[in-house]
Amino acid sequence: MAASPSAPVQEARDRIAVRLRALRQDAGLTGQQLAERLGWQGSKVSRIQSGRSHPSDDDLRAWCHACDADDEAADLIVAARHAQQMYTEWRRVQRAGLCSVQQARRPLYERTKTMRVYCSNVIPGMLQTRAYATALLSRIAQFSGTPDDSAAAAEARLERSQIIHRPGRQFLILIEEGALRRQIGGSDIMAEQLSHLLQAAALPSVTLGVVPAADGPMWPLETFTIFDSEQVAVELLTAAVTITTPSEVSQYLAAHEKLSAGAAHGPAALRLIAQAVSVLA
């Protein structure tokens, strides 16, 4: 079983904690002595140097100054910010609604030439209809307790998805068969969505695969998108994780390739979608 996608985030934080602990030790200070110099509780030093608490920029500057290592502060701040950017809590970015979340990723979508997508639970965002997207985003807002701007968010998602019609781009999209049968917004909305999926499969930029529910090539994974083999966005219930470490990006590329090899493509994929449509009739 693969490691949790949040593991690289903790690893990045652990590396910072190790460096901070080494600075304290090089200064000949105990954790309690450092806390006293900083005017902190000893527990704060313990949490930071164990990787259980993420230090602020000011925390890092103060730590380095207390250890006579001011020249280390700038590098540590950059590393800490990078670790923080790897893990984005949905509750933080969704406070003002979902529309801004859709718009924020548009520049990344615009500059990507090859996008590999895997969705295990719903139809991928770039292939969603307005009604399906609105119903799904409304459910997300309700669950998260955030403002329900699902109509505006769906519109932003559809605008972002127009890149699928631009020349010079490739979209390798995999959907678990179960996502075709999970109704979002009622049977009419789902029927429209599946019909739209059939049309999207014919686009020259799209290679669509359906991973069969029976005897699939792998276990269902978390939804992920690979941007130009350089960056992976993984969607968890509570957060989005950004992965850029080459070895880990390679693992997601390998997973996408294996899932694709065991998926139905072409007429076989269209038959699975058509079967899902017939169940709604």
C-alpha positions in Angstrom: 0.0 0.0 0.0 1.4 3.4 -0.9 2.2 6.0 1.7 -0.3 8.7 2.5 0.0 11.7 0.1 0.4 13.9 3.2 3.6 12.0 4.1 5.9 14.3 2.0 4.5 17.3 3.8 5.4 15.9 7.2 8.8 14.8 5.9 9.5 18.4 4.8 8.5 19.7 8.2 10.6 17.0 9.9 13.7 18.1 7.9 13.2 21.7 9.2 12.7 20.4 12.8 16.0 18.4 12.5 17.9 21.5 11.3 16.4 23.6 14.2 17.3 20.9 16.7 20.9 20.8 15.4 21.2 24.6 15.7 20.1 24.4 19.3 22.6 21.6 20.0 25.4 23.4 18.2 24.7 26.4 20.5 25.1 24.2 23.5 21.5 24.8 24.7 19.0 22.5 26.2 15.4 22.9 25.0 14.5 24.6 28.3 17.4 27.0 28.1 16.4 28.0 24.6 12.8 28.5 25.7 14.0 30.8 28.5 16.1 32.8 26.0 13.1 33.2 23.8 10.5 33.8 26.5 8.5 30.8 25.3 7.0 27.8 27.1 9.2 24.8 26.9 6.4 22.9 25.2 6.6 25.2 22.2 10.3 24.5 21.6 9.5 20.8 22.0 6.6 20.9 19.4 8.7 22.8 16.9 11.9 20.7 17.1 9.8 17.5 16.9 7.9 18.6 13.8 4.6 18.7 15.5 4.2 22.4 15.2 4.8 24.6 12.1 7.0 27.6 13.1 6.2 31.1 11.8 8.8 33.3 10.1 9.2 35.2 13.3 9.7 32.0 15.3 12.5 30.9 12.9 14.2 34.3 13.1 14.1 34.3 16.9 15.3 30.6 17.1 18.3 31.3 14.9 19.1 34.6 16.7 19.0 32.8 20.1 21.4 30.2 18.7 23.8 32.7 17.2 22.9 31.5 13.7 21.2 34.5 12.1 22.6 33.5 8.7 20.5 30.3 8.8 17.2 32.1 9.1 16.6 33.0 5.4 17.0 29.4 4.2 14.9 28.0 6.9 12.1 30.5 6.2 12.1 29.5 2.5 12.0 25.8 3.4 9.2 26.3 5.9 7.1 28.3 3.4 7.6 25.6 0.8 6.4 22.9 3.3 3.4 25.0 4.2 2.5 25.5 0.5 2.6 21.7 0.0 -0.5 21.3 2.2 -3.5 23.5 1.7 -6.4 23.0 4.1 -9.8 23.3 2.3 -11.3 25.1 5.3 -8.8 27.9 5.0 -9.1 28.5 1.3 -12.9 27.9 1.2 -13.8 30.4 3.9 -15.0 32.9 1.3 -16.6 30.3 -0.9 -15.7 27.9 -3.6 -15.5 30.2 -6.6 -12.1 31.7 -5.7 -10.7 28.1 -5.3 -11.7 27.4 -8.9 -10.1 30.6 -10.1 -6.9 30.2 -8.2 -5.8 27.1 -10.2 -6.5 28.7 -13.6 -2.9 29.8 -14.2 -1.7 26.3 -13.6 -4.2 24.9 -16.0 -3.4 27.5 -18.6 0.3 26.7 -18.7 0.0 22.9 -18.6 0.4 21.1 -21.9 -0.1 17.5 -20.7 -2.5 16.7 -17.9 -3.0 13.3 -16.4 -6.2 13.0 -14.3 -7.5 10.1 -12.1 -10.9 10.3 -10.4 -12.2 7.5 -8.3 -15.4 9.1 -6.9 -16.8 11.7 -9.3 -16.6 12.9 -12.9 -13.4 15.0 -13.3 -14.0 18.7 -13.0 -12.9 19.5 -16.6 -15.6 17.2 -18.0 -18.4 18.3 -15.7 -21.6 19.9 -16.9 -22.8 23.1 -15.3 -25.7 21.3 -13.5 -23.5 18.4 -12.2 -20.8 20.8 -11.1 -23.3 23.0 -9.3 -24.9 20.1 -7.5 -21.5 18.7 -6.5 -20.0 22.0 -5.3 -23.2 22.7 -3.3 -22.8 19.4 -1.4 -19.2 20.3 -0.7 -20.1 23.8 0.6 -22.8 22.2 2.8 -20.5 19.7 4.3 -17.7 22.2 4.8 -20.0 24.8 6.3 -18.7 27.5 3.9 -20.8 30.0 1.8 -22.7 28.3 -0.9 -21.6 30.1 -4.1 -21.9 26.8 -6.1 -23.5 28.4 -9.1 -20.6 31.0 -9.5 -18.0 28.3 -8.7 -19.5 26.0 -11.3 -19.3 28.8 -13.9 -15.7 29.4 -13.0 -15.0 25.7 -13.3 -16.5 25.5 -16.8 -14.6 28.6 -17.9 -11.4 27.0 -16.6 -12.3 23.8 -18.5 -12.3 25.5 -21.9 -8.6 24.7 -22.2 -9.7 21.2 -23.3 -10.7 22.7 -26.7 -7.4 24.5 -27.3 -4.8 23.0 -29.7 -1.5 21.6 -28.6 -2.7 20.1 -25.3 -3.3 16.5 -24.2 -5.6 15.2 -21.5 -5.2 11.6 -20.3 -8.2 11.1 -18.1 -9.1 8.0 -16.0 -12.4 7.5 -14.2 -13.3 4.6 -11.9 -16.5 2.9 -13.2 -18.2 3.5 -9.9 -18.0 7.2 -10.5 -20.3 6.7 -13.5 -23.0 5.2 -11.4 -22.8 7.6 -8.4 -25.7 10.0 -8.9 -24.9 13.6 -8.1 -28.0 15.9 -8.3 -30.5 13.4 -9.4 -31.1 11.1 -12.4 -31.7 13.9 -15.0 -28.6 15.7 -14.1 -26.6 12.5 -14.1 -28.0 11.5 -17.5 -27.0 14.8 -19.0 -23.5 14.5 -17.4 -22.9 11.0 -18.9 -24.1 12.2 -22.3 -21.7 15.0 -22.1 -18.9 12.6 -21.1 -19.6 10.6 -24.3 -19.2 13.7 -26.4 -16.0 14.8 -24.5 -14.5 11.4 -25.2 -14.6 12.2 -28.9 -12.5 15.3 -28.6 -9.0 15.0 -30.2 -7.3 16.3 -27.1 -8.9 13.7 -24.8 -7.9 10.2 -24.1 -10.6 8.7 -21.8 -10.3 5.5 -19.9 -12.7 3.8 -17.5 -11.2 1.7 -14.8 -13.5 -1.4 -14.4 -15.1 -2.0 -11.1 -14.4 -5.8 -11.4 -10.8 -6.8 -11.3 -9.3 -3.4 -11.6 -5.5 -3.1 -12.1 -5.0 -1.4 -8.7 -7.0 -0.5 -5.6 -9.0 2.8 -5.8 -6.6 5.7 -5.1 -7.2 9.3 -4.0 -8.1 11.7 -6.8 -5.0 13.2 -8.4 -3.9 15.4 -11.3 -0.4 15.4 -12.8 0.7 18.6 -14.5 3.3 18.1 -17.2 5.0 15.4 -15.2 6.4 18.1 -12.8 3.7 18.5 -10.2 0.9 16.4 -8.7 -2.2 17.8 -7.0 -3.8 15.2 -4.6 -7.2 15.8 -3.2 -8.0 14.6 0.3 -11.1 15.2 2.3 -9.6 18.0 4.4 -6.8 19.3 2.2 -5.0 19.5 -1.1 -1.5 18.2 -1.2 1.0 19.5 -3.8 3.8 17.1 -4.7 6.9 18.2 -6.6 9.6 15.8 -5.4 10.7 14.0 -8.6 10.7 10.5 -7.1 7.2 10.9 -5.8 5.9 12.5 -9.0 7.3 9.4 -10.7 5.2 7.1 -8.5 2.0 8.9 -9.5 3.1 8.7 -13.1 3.6 5.0 -12.7 0.2 4.6 -11.0 -1.5 6.5 -13.8 0.2 4.3 -16.4 -0.8 1.1 -14.6 -4.4 2.2 -14.1 -4.5 3.2 -17.8 -3.2 -0.1 -18.9 -6.0 -1.9 -17.1 -8.7 0.6 -18.1 -11.2 0.3 -20.9 -10.6 2.8 -23.8 -12.3 3.6 -27.0 -15.5 1.7 -27.8 -15.1 -0.4 -24.6 -15.1 2.7 -22.4 -18.1 4.1 -24.3 -20.0 0.9 -23.7 -19.4 1.2 -19.9 -20.7 4.8 -20.0 -23.7 3.8 -22.1 -24.5 1.0 -19.5 -24.4 3.6 -16.8 -26.9 5.7 -18.8 -29.2 2.8 -19.3 -29.5 2.2 -15.6 -30.9 5.7 -15.2 -33.6 5.2 -17.8 
